[in-house]
Structures are given as C-alpha cells and as structure tokens.
Amino acid sequence: MLQYIVDHQQKSVHESRYMESRCHLDASAPEKKEFVDSRPYVQLLENQQAYIPCPYCHQVPLIID
C-alpha cells in the first residue's frame, strides 16, 4: 500500500491516506512527486535534506462530537 507522497518541489512529505485539498500537493509539477512506501527513506529526507512533514496530513485531527 502506498503510504507517502514526496513533493520534491516543495520539499514536503504527505501521508496519502490523510491527504486533503489544503495540503496543496496539486501546486507542484507531477514529475516532482515521488510515491513511496518506505518510512526509513522518508525519515532520511526529513533528517538529512530538510524535507518537512505536511502539517495537514501527518497529524490526524481529533474529531470531538
């Protein structure tokens, strides 16, 4: 199962199952996106290349009724 979308243009990482329109992934060129399943690869990008986790899809919102 595909877990992450890496946006190399914006240097951000998205979780595919929680993505929404405010992630603005559509603002980047298709050839600048990479679809990956590897958490270690994502951590490497975040730790060594300053990629940031998207604040909208990396933190699942708490919904209270």
N, CA, C and O of each residue as an XYZ file, in Angstrom:
260
protein
N       0.837     -1.193      0.000
C       0.000      0.000      0.000
C       0.882      1.257      0.000
O       1.824      1.377      0.784
N       0.559      2.159     -0.875
C       1.276      3.425     -0.960
C       1.021      4.242      0.296
O      -0.129      4.460      0.678
N       2.090      4.693      0.939
C       1.914      5.427      2.176
C       2.282      6.895      2.082
O       1.668      7.726      2.751
N       3.268      7.232      1.269
C       3.784      8.603      1.262
C       3.888      9.157     -0.151
O       4.147      8.429     -1.109
N       3.681     10.459     -0.254
C       3.933     11.183     -1.486
C       4.961     12.247     -1.139
O       4.716     13.123     -0.310
N       6.109     12.156     -1.782
C       7.191     13.102     -1.539
C       7.113     14.179     -2.620
O       7.151     13.879     -3.813
N       7.006     15.404     -2.196
C       6.959     16.542     -3.104
C       8.353     17.169     -3.118
O       8.733     17.889     -2.194
N       9.108     16.884     -4.181
C      10.480     17.371     -4.259
C      10.539     18.862     -4.606
O      11.557     19.511     -4.364
N       9.476     19.402     -5.162
C       9.441     20.827     -5.483
C       9.279     21.660     -4.212
O       9.966     22.666     -4.038
N       8.373     21.247     -3.325
C       8.109     21.972     -2.084
C       8.913     21.424     -0.900
O       8.872     21.981      0.197
N       9.645     20.323     -1.132
C      10.419     19.642     -0.085
C       9.528     19.279      1.104
O       9.820     19.607      2.254
N       8.425     18.585      0.782
C       7.492     18.160      1.815
C       7.099     16.704      1.604
O       7.236     16.156      0.510
N       6.606     16.091      2.681
C       6.187     14.688      2.654
C       4.736     14.612      3.112
O       4.362     15.192      4.131
N       3.930     13.893      2.346
C       2.498     13.758      2.638
C       2.160     12.304      2.906
O       2.751     11.401      2.313
N       1.216     12.082      3.792
C       0.678     10.738      4.017
C      -0.544     10.587      3.130
O      -1.531     11.304      3.292
N      -0.475      9.665      2.205
C      -1.510      9.554      1.180
C      -2.906      9.287      1.746
O      -3.891      9.779      1.195
N      -3.009      8.544      2.797
C      -4.353      8.206      3.311
C      -5.033      9.360      4.031
O      -6.248      9.322      4.227
N      -4.289     10.380      4.427
C      -4.882     11.518      5.129
C      -4.830     12.818      4.334
O      -5.182     13.875      4.857
N      -4.395     12.750      3.072
C      -4.277     13.966      2.269
C      -5.615     14.644      2.068
O      -6.660     13.995      2.016
N      -5.565     15.947      1.957
C      -6.750     16.738      1.686
C      -6.366     17.928      0.828
O      -5.185     18.130      0.545
N      -7.331     18.707      0.415
C      -7.063     19.803     -0.519
C      -6.117     20.856      0.045
O      -5.351     21.452     -0.712
N      -6.148     21.097      1.337
C      -5.278     22.134      1.890
C      -3.808     21.709      1.971
O      -2.967     22.514      2.372
N      -3.484     20.484      1.607
C      -2.092     20.051      1.508
C      -1.392     20.731      0.325
O      -0.166     20.840      0.318
N      -2.148     21.183     -0.662
C      -1.650     21.896     -1.837
C      -0.626     21.099     -2.638
O       0.313     21.661     -3.201
N      -0.815     19.817     -2.682
C       0.087     18.973     -3.464
C      -0.091     19.226     -4.959
O       0.832     18.986     -5.736
N      -1.250     19.702     -5.368
C      -1.502     19.966     -6.779
C      -0.720     21.166     -7.305
O      -0.684     21.390     -8.515
N      -0.096     21.940     -6.423
C       0.694     23.103     -6.847
C       2.050     22.710     -7.424
O       2.712     23.533     -8.056
N       2.466     21.483     -7.219
C       3.767     21.021     -7.707
C       3.615     20.240     -9.002
O       2.594     19.598     -9.246
N       4.645     20.310     -9.821
C       4.647     19.587    -11.091
C       4.616     18.079    -10.844
O       5.250     17.592     -9.908
N       3.882     17.337    -11.676
C       3.785     15.879    -11.485
C       5.137     15.172    -11.457
O       5.318     14.215    -10.705
N       6.092     15.636    -12.272
C       7.403     14.980    -12.302
C       8.229     15.254    -11.049
O       9.283     14.644    -10.869
N       7.781     16.146    -10.190
C       8.475     16.456     -8.945
C       7.906     15.669     -7.761
O       8.321     15.876     -6.621
N       6.953     14.762     -8.031
C       6.329     13.956     -6.977
C       6.839     12.524     -7.045
O       7.021     11.963     -8.126
N       7.063     11.951     -5.888
C       7.531     10.568     -5.803
C       6.614      9.812     -4.852
O       6.314     10.293     -3.759
N       6.171      8.634     -5.264
C       5.274      7.821     -4.462
C       6.086      6.697     -3.830
O       6.688      5.894     -4.544
N       6.111      6.631     -2.502
C       6.963      5.662     -1.807
C       6.221      4.981     -0.651
O       5.225      5.490     -0.138
N       6.736      3.831     -0.267
C       6.225      3.072      0.872
C       7.219      3.023      2.023
O       6.890      2.517      3.096
N       8.404      3.526      1.826
C       9.489      3.353      2.786
C       9.572      4.469      3.824
O       9.926      5.603      3.501
N       9.244      4.141      5.065
C       9.370      5.119      6.154
C      10.834      5.501      6.396
O      11.107      6.676      6.643
N      11.786      4.566      6.338
C      13.191      4.956      6.507
C      13.655      5.975      5.453
O      14.423      6.882      5.771
N      13.199      5.833      4.219
C      13.551      6.793      3.164
C      12.977      8.175      3.491
O      13.660      9.188      3.339
N      11.737      8.207      3.936
C      11.089      9.470      4.310
C      11.829     10.115      5.485
O      12.051     11.325      5.491
N      12.203      9.325      6.457
C      12.947      9.856      7.606
C      14.304     10.407      7.173
O      14.757     11.423      7.700
N      14.947      9.752      6.230
C      16.217     10.234      5.701
C      16.043     11.611      5.045
O      16.848     12.515      5.267
N      15.004     11.759      4.250
C      14.736     13.050      3.621
C      14.469     14.133      4.668
O      14.968     15.253      4.553
N      13.690     13.794      5.674
C      13.361     14.768      6.724
C      14.581     15.131      7.563
O      14.779     16.300      7.895
N      15.383     14.161      7.902
C      16.514     14.399      8.797
C      17.747     14.971      8.111
O      18.473     15.767      8.706
N      17.991     14.571      6.864
C      19.233     14.966      6.213
C      19.065     15.980      5.088
O      20.036     16.621      4.686
N      17.853     16.133      4.576
C      17.667     17.035      3.445
C      16.609     18.099      3.718
O      16.167     18.783      2.795
N      16.204     18.241      4.962
C      15.284     19.305      5.396
C      13.894     19.254      4.756
O      13.246     20.287      4.585
N      13.444     18.057      4.407
C      12.062     17.918      3.958
C      11.173     18.020      5.197
O      11.553     17.582      6.283
N       9.998     18.598      5.021
C       9.111     18.759      6.171
C       7.861     17.903      6.005
O       7.343     17.771      4.896
N       7.374     17.320      7.099
C       6.106     16.604      7.019
C       4.968     17.616      6.872
O       4.952     18.640      7.554
N       4.048     17.334      6.008
C       2.905     18.226      5.817
C       2.110     18.306      7.123
O       1.752     17.273      7.688
N       1.832     19.512      7.606
C       1.108     19.636      8.867
C      -0.355     19.218      8.783
O      -0.994     18.987      9.809
N      -0.888     19.120      7.570
C      -2.300     18.786      7.416
C      -2.564     17.286      7.345
O      -3.616     16.828      7.792
N      -1.639     16.520      6.799
C      -1.914     15.088      6.650
C      -0.998     14.200      7.491
O      -1.169     12.981      7.491
N      -0.046     14.769      8.199
C       0.797     13.960      9.078
C       0.252     13.904     10.494
O       0.644     13.043     11.281
N      -0.635     14.805     10.813
C      -1.244     14.798     12.142
C      -2.736     14.632     11.947
O      -3.424     15.550     11.502
N      -3.228     13.451     12.284
C      -4.647     13.159     12.113
C      -5.431     14.008     13.108
O      -5.176     13.959     14.311
N      -6.384     14.784     12.602
C      -7.135     15.648     13.518
C      -8.015     14.861     14.473
O      -8.572     13.824     14.112
N      -8.134     15.352     15.666
C      -9.026     14.761     16.658
C     -10.403     15.363     16.478
O     -10.588     16.576     16.581
N     -11.355     14.510     16.210
C     -12.727     14.982     15.988
C     -13.553     14.665     17.217
O     -13.683     13.509     17.617
N     -14.111     15.712     17.810
C     -14.926     15.545     19.004
C     -16.348     15.998     18.669
O     -16.567     17.105     18.178
N     -17.283     15.133     18.942
C     -18.704     15.499     18.703
C     -19.271     16.211     19.883
O     -20.441     16.593     19.869
